């Protein structure tokens, strides 16, 4: 017979391993620009800076290479992968197709549970926006943004699409870091997310599609200006 008192001992979320912690720190450092595009990632200094073994660093670099954040060059070793406008354009196009389909499906579902979860995710995103503005914590902002989209994709039942987005998430976050700090956006990113949430909750599929497309068109225009300018230098 099970002892009900033991239920409180259950570990809801396993603690992160050292490798996972290092991956997260390296990912955030690349996304936030601590490591610049094209910069070499040398094992020994990284071992010293992070206080971990070469094995952990090598595993982390392989993992980040799979995410598209690191590139291995012959005779040079690992570098922070450059991000071109052509790469970004394709990412935004993939996002447009997948995110509009998920938003439309969510708007058509009429699920009250989804509405509550999406509004909670949006509230967490608002808090992360406020926190990142005052404390320079980009990692929390990117996690909250990912959380919002995860609710949307899973509620839509688009699990394969979410797997595709997850493979791109590192590069999506790099673009997000770039476009969020731009002052010439047509509308703040958070306002776009609010519009997406409002349209889904209202059950307006056309408005949900338009909100996603407007959001991505705005971010894409900023990314094009910034990345095209870098490529001409």
C-alpha positions as CSV (number, residue, x, y, z in Angstrom):
1,X,0.0,0.0,0.0
2,X,1.4,3.4,-1.0
3,X,2.1,6.0,1.6
4,X,0.3,9.3,0.6
5,X,2.9,11.3,2.6
6,X,5.6,10.2,0.2
7,X,4.0,12.1,-2.7
8,X,5.7,15.3,-1.5
9,X,9.1,13.7,-2.1
10,X,8.5,13.3,-5.9
11,X,10.9,15.4,-7.9
12,X,8.8,17.3,-10.5
13,X,11.8,18.6,-12.4
14,X,15.2,16.8,-12.2
15,X,18.2,19.0,-11.4
16,X,20.2,20.1,-14.4
17,X,23.4,18.2,-15.1
18,X,26.7,20.1,-15.3
19,X,26.7,19.6,-19.1
20,X,23.2,21.1,-19.3
21,X,24.3,24.1,-17.2
22,X,27.4,24.7,-19.3
23,X,25.3,24.4,-22.5
24,X,22.8,27.0,-21.2
25,X,25.6,29.4,-20.2
26,X,27.4,29.1,-23.5
27,X,24.1,29.4,-25.5
28,X,23.2,32.6,-23.6
29,X,26.7,34.0,-24.1
30,X,26.5,33.5,-27.8
31,X,22.9,34.8,-28.1
32,X,23.6,37.9,-26.0
33,X,26.8,38.7,-27.9
34,X,29.4,38.0,-25.2
35,X,30.9,35.8,-28.0
36,X,30.9,37.6,-31.3
37,X,30.0,36.0,-34.7
38,X,33.2,34.5,-36.1
39,X,35.0,34.4,-32.7
40,X,37.1,31.3,-32.0
41,X,36.0,29.2,-29.1
42,X,39.3,28.0,-27.6
43,X,39.0,25.0,-25.2
44,X,41.6,25.9,-22.5
45,X,40.3,29.5,-21.8
46,X,36.7,28.2,-21.8
47,X,37.7,25.4,-19.3
48,X,39.3,28.1,-17.1
49,X,36.4,30.5,-17.4
50,X,33.6,27.9,-16.7
51,X,35.6,25.7,-14.3
52,X,34.9,22.5,-16.2
53,X,36.8,19.8,-18.1
54,X,37.7,19.7,-21.7
55,X,35.3,16.8,-22.2
56,X,32.3,19.0,-21.0
57,X,33.4,21.8,-23.3
58,X,33.8,19.5,-26.3
59,X,30.3,18.0,-25.6
60,X,28.9,21.5,-25.3
61,X,30.4,22.7,-28.6
62,X,29.1,19.6,-30.4
63,X,25.6,20.3,-29.0
64,X,25.7,24.0,-30.0
65,X,27.0,23.1,-33.4
66,X,23.8,21.0,-33.8
67,X,21.8,24.1,-32.9
68,X,23.5,26.1,-35.6
69,X,25.2,28.4,-33.0
70,X,28.7,27.0,-33.5
71,X,30.6,26.1,-36.7
72,X,33.6,23.9,-36.9
73,X,36.2,25.2,-39.4
74,X,39.1,23.1,-40.8
75,X,42.4,24.2,-39.3
76,X,40.7,26.7,-37.1
77,X,38.4,24.7,-34.9
78,X,35.0,25.9,-33.4
79,X,33.8,29.5,-34.0
80,X,30.6,31.3,-33.2
81,X,28.6,30.7,-36.4
82,X,28.1,33.9,-38.5
83,X,24.4,34.8,-39.2
84,X,23.7,36.1,-42.6
85,X,20.6,37.9,-43.9
86,X,19.9,34.9,-46.2
87,X,19.9,32.6,-43.2
88,X,17.7,34.9,-41.3
89,X,15.3,35.4,-44.2
90,X,14.8,31.6,-44.4
91,X,14.3,31.3,-40.7
92,X,11.6,34.0,-40.7
93,X,9.9,32.4,-43.7
94,X,9.8,29.0,-41.9
95,X,8.5,30.7,-38.7
96,X,5.8,32.5,-40.7
97,X,4.5,29.2,-42.2
98,X,4.6,27.3,-38.9
99,X,3.5,30.0,-36.5
100,X,0.5,31.2,-38.5
101,X,-0.7,27.6,-38.9
102,X,-0.4,27.1,-35.1
103,X,-2.1,30.4,-34.2
104,X,-5.0,29.7,-36.6
105,X,-5.5,26.3,-35.1
106,X,-5.5,27.7,-31.6
107,X,-8.0,30.4,-32.5
108,X,-10.3,27.8,-34.0
109,X,-10.1,25.5,-31.0
110,X,-12.0,27.7,-28.5
111,X,-10.3,25.9,-25.6
112,X,-10.7,27.8,-22.3
113,X,-7.7,25.9,-20.9
114,X,-5.6,27.1,-23.8
115,X,-6.8,30.6,-23.2
116,X,-5.7,30.5,-19.6
117,X,-2.3,28.9,-20.4
118,X,-1.6,31.3,-23.2
119,X,-2.5,34.3,-21.0
120,X,-0.3,32.9,-18.2
121,X,2.6,32.5,-20.7
122,X,2.1,36.1,-21.9
123,X,2.1,37.4,-18.3
124,X,5.4,35.5,-17.7
125,X,6.7,37.1,-20.9
126,X,5.7,40.6,-19.7
127,X,7.5,40.0,-16.4
128,X,10.6,38.8,-18.2
129,X,10.5,41.9,-20.5
130,X,10.4,44.1,-17.4
131,X,13.2,42.1,-15.7
132,X,15.5,42.1,-18.7
133,X,15.1,45.9,-19.1
134,X,16.1,46.6,-15.5
135,X,18.6,43.7,-14.8
136,X,20.0,42.7,-18.2
137,X,18.8,39.1,-18.0
138,X,18.3,38.1,-21.6
139,X,18.1,34.4,-20.8
140,X,14.9,34.8,-18.8
141,X,13.3,36.7,-21.7
142,X,14.2,34.1,-24.3
143,X,12.9,31.3,-22.1
144,X,9.6,33.1,-21.6
145,X,9.3,33.8,-25.3
146,X,9.9,30.1,-26.0
147,X,7.3,29.2,-23.4
148,X,4.7,31.3,-25.1
149,X,5.2,29.6,-28.4
150,X,5.4,26.2,-26.9
151,X,1.9,26.6,-25.4
152,X,0.7,27.7,-28.8
153,X,2.2,24.8,-30.8
154,X,1.3,22.1,-28.3
155,X,-2.3,23.4,-28.0
156,X,-2.5,23.3,-31.8
157,X,-1.3,19.7,-31.8
158,X,1.6,20.7,-34.1
159,X,4.2,18.6,-32.4
160,X,6.4,18.0,-35.4
161,X,6.3,21.7,-36.2
162,X,7.4,22.5,-32.7
163,X,10.4,20.1,-33.1
164,X,11.4,22.0,-36.2
165,X,11.2,25.3,-34.3
166,X,13.2,23.9,-31.4
167,X,16.0,23.0,-33.8
168,X,16.0,26.6,-34.9
169,X,15.6,28.1,-31.4
170,X,19.2,29.1,-30.8
171,X,19.3,31.1,-34.1
172,X,15.8,32.5,-33.5
173,X,16.9,33.8,-30.1
174,X,20.0,35.4,-31.7
175,X,17.7,37.2,-34.1
176,X,15.3,38.1,-31.2
177,X,18.2,39.6,-29.2
178,X,19.1,41.7,-32.2
179,X,15.7,42.9,-33.1
180,X,14.4,43.5,-29.6
181,X,17.0,46.1,-28.9
182,X,16.3,48.1,-32.1
183,X,14.6,51.4,-31.7
184,X,13.1,51.6,-35.2
185,X,10.6,48.8,-34.9
186,X,7.1,49.6,-36.1
187,X,5.7,48.2,-32.9
188,X,7.3,46.8,-29.7
189,X,7.7,43.0,-29.7
190,X,5.5,42.6,-26.6
191,X,2.7,44.5,-28.3
192,X,2.8,42.0,-31.1
193,X,2.6,39.0,-28.7
194,X,-0.3,40.7,-27.0
195,X,-2.1,41.0,-30.3
196,X,-1.5,37.3,-31.1
197,X,-2.8,36.2,-27.7
198,X,-5.9,38.5,-27.9
199,X,-6.8,37.2,-31.4
200,X,-6.5,33.5,-30.3
201,X,-8.6,34.2,-27.1
202,X,-11.2,36.0,-29.2
203,X,-11.4,33.0,-31.5
204,X,-10.5,35.2,-34.5
205,X,-8.4,33.0,-36.8
206,X,-7.9,35.7,-39.5
207,X,-6.8,38.2,-36.8
208,X,-4.4,35.6,-35.3
209,X,-2.8,35.0,-38.7
210,X,-2.5,38.7,-39.4
211,X,-1.0,39.3,-35.9
212,X,1.7,36.6,-36.4
213,X,2.5,37.9,-40.0
214,X,2.7,41.5,-38.8
215,X,5.0,40.5,-35.9
216,X,7.4,38.6,-38.1
217,X,7.4,41.2,-40.9
218,X,8.4,43.9,-38.4
219,X,11.2,41.8,-36.9
220,X,12.4,40.6,-40.3
221,X,12.7,44.2,-41.6
222,X,14.9,45.1,-38.6
223,X,17.0,42.0,-39.1
224,X,17.5,42.7,-42.8
225,X,18.6,46.2,-42.1
226,X,21.1,45.2,-39.5
227,X,22.5,42.0,-41.1
228,X,22.6,43.5,-44.7
229,X,24.6,46.4,-43.2
230,X,27.1,44.1,-41.6
231,X,27.6,42.1,-44.8
232,X,28.5,45.3,-46.7
233,X,31.1,46.4,-44.2
